[in-house]
């Protein structure tokens, strides 16, 4: 009887503690929405496949005041790259592709100056290639089609020698899409649907930019003023659009709910989509040609398509997109946090960390 009473007491304590944490999440998110004028937010906190918190806040569009619900779909923007990177690593795991393979061997029709760039360098943004994007937040590109873009890129100089420096670059993922298609024999979207998205069913992952109607997706807003040529904070938020041509669907263009994204992160973490060793390789901060590990901050770096933060005892991996959405999987704490908003120009990464801190103690982060 004593053991039963103890288990019941422990269950009640855990339930009460979780409820208190969820209240704090609600309070934090609502405060951030007010501070940054965010119209709508969806948050999921998940541990070991179990949803600890699933919050919906605000509206999908200011004009109609349609409330955000658990079914609301948000554009994932560059978070799409984590899906593409997972697809590439599946091909590596299956022996159909090597991280050391070069563009010269995989895509021989690309410029000679690109020939020594490796798959590893494309995934980790150390290729030094010219960038196909003109303005990543506005969604403008150097060409309307992949063929047109490749011609224009071929006439542009390299940003640096392959492996010499890190530079976030959409061309890398355009080329990875071409490599996936060449190796798998099917279109990138078909490979992704069959090998990455289908195992996550039921889910609502859909491709589509602002020119495409996507069910349950609201208006995207921005707080960034581009009129002066240099981004600055706008006087007030305004509706905005973004263009993701199909040839860049390895880099951006997916739409999903917060729960869909959380389940993807957990599927990679628990070995459903990749073996642990493969995920570990993908989640290792990239090294430059001189042997140094690239870091944006003390512990913050980039892996192969994923952001990595190697805080001792509280390592995290994830992705961020459009300056509006982000997710993190805290590897040592078995916790996943997803924050999806419909406002460009905020810091969703910091929101993920702040929410995670309500569930775990993050050394050096509080």
C-alpha positions as CSV (number, residue, x, y, z in Angstrom):
1,X,0.0,0.0,0.0
2,X,2.8,2.4,0.9
3,X,4.3,1.9,-2.6
4,X,1.0,2.6,-4.3
5,X,0.4,5.7,-2.2
6,X,3.9,6.9,-3.1
7,X,3.3,6.4,-6.8
8,X,0.0,8.2,-6.7
9,X,1.6,11.1,-4.8
10,X,4.5,11.3,-7.2
11,X,2.0,11.3,-10.1
12,X,0.0,14.1,-8.6
13,X,3.2,16.1,-7.9
14,X,4.4,15.7,-11.5
15,X,1.0,16.6,-12.9
16,X,0.8,19.7,-10.7
17,X,4.3,20.7,-11.6
18,X,3.6,20.3,-15.3
19,X,0.4,22.4,-14.9
20,X,2.5,25.1,-13.2
21,X,5.1,25.0,-16.0
22,X,2.3,25.3,-18.6
23,X,0.9,28.4,-16.9
24,X,4.4,30.0,-16.9
25,X,4.7,29.2,-20.6
26,X,1.3,30.9,-21.3
27,X,2.4,33.9,-19.3
28,X,5.8,34.1,-21.0
29,X,4.4,33.8,-24.6
30,X,1.6,36.3,-24.0
31,X,4.2,38.8,-22.6
32,X,6.4,38.3,-25.7
33,X,3.4,38.7,-28.0
34,X,2.6,42.1,-26.4
35,X,6.2,43.2,-26.3
36,X,6.8,42.4,-30.0
37,X,3.3,42.9,-31.4
38,X,3.1,39.3,-32.5
39,X,-0.4,38.5,-33.9
40,X,-0.3,34.7,-33.5
41,X,1.8,32.0,-31.9
42,X,1.7,28.2,-31.7
43,X,3.9,26.4,-29.1
44,X,4.6,22.7,-28.5
45,X,6.7,21.2,-25.8
46,X,7.3,17.5,-26.1
47,X,9.3,14.9,-24.2
48,X,9.8,11.3,-25.2
49,X,6.9,11.4,-27.6
50,X,4.5,12.9,-25.1
51,X,3.1,16.4,-25.4
52,X,3.7,18.4,-22.3
53,X,2.3,21.6,-23.6
54,X,0.4,22.6,-26.7
55,X,-0.5,26.3,-26.7
56,X,-2.3,28.4,-29.3
57,X,-2.3,32.2,-28.9
58,X,-3.6,35.2,-30.8
59,X,-4.9,35.3,-34.3
60,X,-3.8,34.0,-37.8
61,X,-4.9,37.3,-39.3
62,X,-5.5,40.7,-37.8
63,X,-8.2,41.7,-40.2
64,X,-10.6,38.7,-39.6
65,X,-9.3,37.9,-36.1
66,X,-9.3,34.2,-36.8
67,X,-7.9,32.5,-33.7
68,X,-4.7,30.4,-33.9
69,X,-5.6,26.7,-33.1
70,X,-3.7,23.5,-32.9
71,X,-4.5,23.0,-36.6
72,X,-3.0,26.3,-37.7
73,X,-0.3,25.9,-40.3
74,X,2.7,28.2,-40.5
75,X,5.4,28.7,-43.2
76,X,8.6,27.1,-41.9
77,X,10.9,29.1,-44.2
78,X,14.5,28.0,-43.7
79,X,13.6,25.3,-41.1
80,X,12.9,23.4,-44.4
81,X,16.7,22.9,-44.6
82,X,16.6,20.5,-41.6
83,X,14.3,18.2,-43.6
84,X,16.5,18.4,-46.7
85,X,19.6,17.7,-44.6
86,X,17.9,14.7,-43.0
87,X,17.1,13.4,-46.5
88,X,20.7,13.8,-47.6
89,X,21.9,11.9,-44.5
90,X,19.5,9.1,-45.2
91,X,21.2,8.6,-48.6
92,X,24.6,8.7,-47.0
93,X,23.5,6.2,-44.4
94,X,22.2,3.9,-47.2
95,X,25.5,4.1,-49.0
96,X,24.2,6.0,-52.0
97,X,26.1,9.2,-51.3
98,X,29.3,10.3,-49.6
99,X,29.8,13.5,-47.6
100,X,33.2,13.7,-49.3
101,X,31.7,13.4,-52.8
102,X,32.4,16.5,-54.9
103,X,30.2,18.6,-57.2
104,X,32.6,17.7,-60.0
105,X,31.7,14.0,-59.6
106,X,28.0,14.4,-58.8
107,X,27.0,17.3,-61.1
108,X,29.7,17.5,-63.8
109,X,27.8,20.3,-65.7
110,X,28.4,22.8,-62.9
111,X,31.3,25.4,-63.3
112,X,34.8,24.1,-62.9
113,X,35.5,26.5,-60.1
114,X,32.8,24.6,-58.1
115,X,34.1,21.2,-58.8
116,X,35.9,20.6,-55.5
117,X,33.0,21.6,-53.3
118,X,31.9,18.6,-51.2
119,X,28.4,17.5,-50.0
120,X,29.6,18.2,-46.5
121,X,30.5,21.8,-47.4
122,X,27.1,22.3,-49.1
123,X,25.2,21.0,-46.0
124,X,27.3,23.1,-43.6
125,X,27.5,26.3,-45.6
126,X,31.2,26.3,-46.1
127,X,31.2,25.9,-49.9
128,X,32.1,29.5,-50.7
129,X,29.7,29.6,-53.6
130,X,27.9,32.7,-54.8
131,X,24.4,33.0,-53.3
132,X,21.3,32.4,-55.4
133,X,19.2,34.6,-53.0
134,X,19.1,38.4,-53.4
135,X,17.2,39.1,-50.2
136,X,16.4,36.1,-48.0
137,X,13.7,37.8,-45.9
138,X,12.0,39.3,-48.9
139,X,12.3,36.1,-50.9
140,X,14.0,37.4,-54.0
141,X,16.3,35.2,-56.2
142,X,18.8,35.7,-59.0
143,X,16.7,33.7,-61.4
144,X,13.1,32.6,-62.0
145,X,14.1,29.0,-62.8
146,X,16.9,26.7,-61.7
147,X,18.5,26.8,-65.1
148,X,18.4,30.6,-65.3
149,X,19.8,30.8,-61.7
150,X,22.7,28.4,-62.5
151,X,23.7,30.4,-65.6
152,X,23.8,33.7,-63.6
153,X,25.6,32.1,-60.7
154,X,28.2,30.7,-63.0
155,X,29.3,34.2,-63.9
156,X,29.6,35.3,-60.3
157,X,32.9,35.0,-58.3
158,X,33.3,32.6,-55.4
159,X,32.8,34.2,-51.9
160,X,35.7,32.2,-50.6
161,X,37.7,29.0,-51.3
162,X,35.7,25.8,-50.4
163,X,36.0,25.1,-46.7
164,X,37.8,28.4,-45.9
165,X,34.9,30.2,-44.3
166,X,31.3,29.8,-43.2
167,X,28.6,31.8,-45.0
168,X,24.8,31.1,-45.0
169,X,24.0,30.3,-48.6
170,X,20.9,29.2,-50.4
171,X,22.8,28.0,-53.4
172,X,24.1,25.1,-51.3
173,X,20.6,23.7,-50.8
174,X,19.5,24.3,-54.4
175,X,22.5,22.0,-55.4
176,X,21.7,19.5,-52.7
177,X,18.2,19.2,-54.3
178,X,19.8,18.4,-57.6
179,X,22.1,15.8,-56.0
180,X,19.2,14.1,-54.2
181,X,17.3,13.9,-57.5
182,X,20.4,12.5,-59.4
183,X,21.2,9.9,-56.7
184,X,17.6,8.8,-55.9
185,X,16.2,9.1,-59.5
186,X,13.1,11.0,-58.3
187,X,12.1,14.6,-57.7
188,X,13.2,16.0,-54.4
189,X,9.7,16.6,-53.2
190,X,8.8,12.9,-54.0
191,X,11.9,11.6,-52.1
192,X,11.1,13.8,-49.1
193,X,7.5,12.8,-49.0
194,X,8.2,9.1,-49.2
195,X,11.3,8.9,-46.9
196,X,11.0,11.7,-44.4
197,X,7.4,13.0,-44.2
198,X,5.4,9.8,-44.8
199,X,6.9,8.1,-41.6
200,X,5.5,11.1,-39.6
201,X,1.9,10.5,-40.7
202,X,-0.6,11.8,-39.8
203,X,0.8,15.2,-40.5
204,X,0.0,18.3,-42.6
205,X,3.3,19.1,-44.2
206,X,2.6,21.1,-47.4
207,X,4.8,23.0,-49.9
208,X,3.7,26.4,-50.9
209,X,4.8,30.1,-50.8
210,X,2.6,33.1,-50.7
211,X,1.4,32.5,-54.2
212,X,-0.1,29.1,-53.2
213,X,-3.3,28.6,-51.2
214,X,-2.5,26.4,-48.1
215,X,-5.3,25.3,-45.9
216,X,-5.3,26.6,-42.3
217,X,-2.4,29.0,-43.0
218,X,-3.0,32.6,-42.1
219,X,-1.4,35.9,-43.1
220,X,2.3,36.4,-42.6
221,X,3.3,39.8,-41.2
222,X,6.6,41.7,-40.9
223,X,8.1,44.2,-38.6
224,X,11.1,44.9,-40.9
225,X,11.3,47.9,-43.2
226,X,13.3,47.2,-46.4
227,X,12.6,50.6,-48.1
228,X,16.0,52.1,-47.3
229,X,17.9,49.1,-48.7
230,X,19.1,48.2,-45.2
231,X,16.6,46.3,-43.0
232,X,15.3,48.3,-40.0
233,X,12.4,48.1,-37.6
234,X,9.1,49.2,-39.3
235,X,6.9,51.8,-37.7
236,X,4.2,49.1,-37.4
237,X,3.7,45.5,-38.5
238,X,2.3,44.9,-42.0
239,X,1.2,42.0,-44.2
240,X,4.0,40.6,-46.3
241,X,4.5,37.9,-48.9
242,X,7.4,35.6,-49.8
243,X,8.4,33.8,-52.9
244,X,10.0,30.3,-52.8
245,X,10.5,29.0,-56.4
246,X,10.3,25.2,-56.6
247,X,14.0,24.9,-57.3
248,X,14.7,26.2,-53.8
249,X,12.3,23.8,-52.0
250,X,15.3,22.1,-50.4
251,X,15.9,25.4,-48.6
252,X,12.5,26.8,-47.9
253,X,8.8,26.3,-48.7
254,X,7.4,23.8,-46.2
255,X,4.4,24.6,-44.1
256,X,3.4,22.7,-41.0
257,X,1.7,22.8,-37.6
258,X,3.8,23.1,-34.4
259,X,3.0,19.5,-33.5
260,X,4.1,18.3,-36.9
261,X,7.5,20.0,-36.5
262,X,7.9,18.6,-32.9
263,X,7.2,15.1,-34.1
264,X,9.8,15.5,-36.8
265,X,12.4,16.6,-34.3
266,X,11.6,13.7,-32.0
267,X,11.6,11.2,-34.9
268,X,15.2,12.2,-35.8
269,X,16.3,12.2,-32.2
270,X,14.8,8.7,-31.4
271,X,16.2,7.0,-34.5
272,X,13.1,6.7,-36.6
273,X,14.5,8.6,-39.5
274,X,18.3,8.2,-39.0
275,X,20.6,6.0,-37.0
276,X,22.0,7.6,-33.9
277,X,25.5,7.7,-35.4
278,X,24.2,9.5,-38.5
279,X,22.3,12.0,-36.5
280,X,25.3,12.6,-34.3
281,X,27.4,13.4,-37.5
282,X,24.7,15.7,-38.7
283,X,24.6,17.4,-35.3
284,X,28.4,18.0,-35.1
285,X,29.5,21.6,-35.5
286,X,31.3,22.1,-38.9
287,X,35.1,22.5,-39.1
288,X,36.8,24.8,-41.5
289,X,39.7,23.9,-43.8
290,X,42.2,25.1,-41.1
291,X,40.8,22.6,-38.6
292,X,39.0,25.1,-36.4
293,X,35.4,24.5,-35.4
294,X,33.2,27.3,-36.6
295,X,31.2,29.1,-33.9
296,X,28.8,32.0,-34.1
297,X,29.1,32.3,-30.4
298,X,30.9,30.5,-27.6
299,X,28.9,27.2,-27.9
300,X,26.6,28.1,-30.8
301,X,27.5,26.7,-34.2
302,X,26.1,24.9,-37.2
303,X,26.0,21.2,-38.1
304,X,24.9,19.8,-41.4
305,X,21.7,21.7,-42.0
306,X,20.9,22.1,-38.3
307,X,21.9,24.7,-35.7
308,X,23.9,23.2,-32.9
309,X,24.5,24.6,-29.4
310,X,27.0,22.6,-27.4
311,X,26.2,23.9,-23.9
312,X,27.8,21.3,-21.6
313,X,25.1,19.0,-20.2
314,X,22.3,20.8,-22.2
315,X,23.2,20.4,-25.9
316,X,20.5,21.4,-28.3
317,X,19.9,21.1,-32.1
318,X,17.3,22.6,-34.3
319,X,16.4,25.1,-37.0
320,X,15.2,28.7,-37.5
321,X,13.4,30.3,-40.4
322,X,12.1,33.6,-41.7
323,X,13.0,35.4,-38.4
324,X,9.6,34.1,-37.3
325,X,9.8,30.3,-36.5
326,X,12.2,28.0,-34.7
327,X,12.5,24.6,-33.0
328,X,15.0,23.1,-30.6
329,X,15.6,19.5,-29.4
330,X,17.5,19.6,-26.2
331,X,19.5,16.4,-26.5
332,X,20.7,15.9,-23.0
333,X,17.3,16.7,-21.5
334,X,15.1,14.8,-24.0
335,X,13.0,17.9,-24.6
336,X,11.7,19.4,-27.8
337,X,10.3,23.0,-28.0
338,X,8.7,24.5,-31.1
339,X,7.7,28.1,-31.5
340,X,5.8,29.1,-34.7
341,X,4.7,32.7,-35.2
342,X,3.3,34.8,-38.1
343,X,5.6,37.8,-37.6
344,X,8.9,38.3,-39.4
345,X,11.6,40.1,-37.4
346,X,11.4,38.6,-33.9
347,X,13.8,36.1,-32.1
348,X,12.0,32.7,-32.1
349,X,15.3,31.0,-31.1
350,X,15.4,33.0,-27.8
351,X,11.7,32.1,-27.2
352,X,12.6,28.4,-27.6
353,X,15.4,28.7,-25.0
354,X,13.2,30.7,-22.6
355,X,10.4,28.1,-22.8
356,X,12.9,25.3,-22.4
357,X,14.3,27.0,-19.3
358,X,10.9,26.6,-17.6
359,X,11.3,22.8,-17.9
360,X,15.0,22.3,-17.5
361,X,17.9,24.2,-15.8
362,X,20.2,25.5,-18.6
363,X,23.6,26.3,-17.3
364,X,24.9,29.5,-18.6
365,X,21.6,30.3,-20.3
366,X,19.5,31.7,-17.5
